[in-house]
Amino acid sequence: MGRIVDNKPIKPMKLTEDQIKKIFKKYDVNNDNQLSKEELKKAFHYLGSIIPGIRANRGLHHADANKDGVVDEGEMNELVKYAVGLGFKVKA
């Protein structure tokens, strides 16, 4: 019996806000509910950024409302909005 093979290329899909938030939380390696610049850099690298250090700096600039050098729980939504706007994608 024959198999039907779908040879259509897989279209990358944009990551949702929830997916990106989960990724950022995964990179909170010391579990302090804050993302440092280094943690952000690693997260943006995972997301596929070719300039993760710059993305980390800009993410901090957009999200760090109290200017303490980290993104905390209260600032996470602004960071997620910034990342969503960059259009990171995943293959479906």
Secondary structure, DSSP 4 states (H G I P E B T S, - for coil): -------PPPPEEEPPHHHHHHHHHHT-TT-SSEE-HHHHHHHHHHHT-S-HHHHHHHHHHHH-TT-SSSEEGGGHHHHHHHHHHTT-EEE-
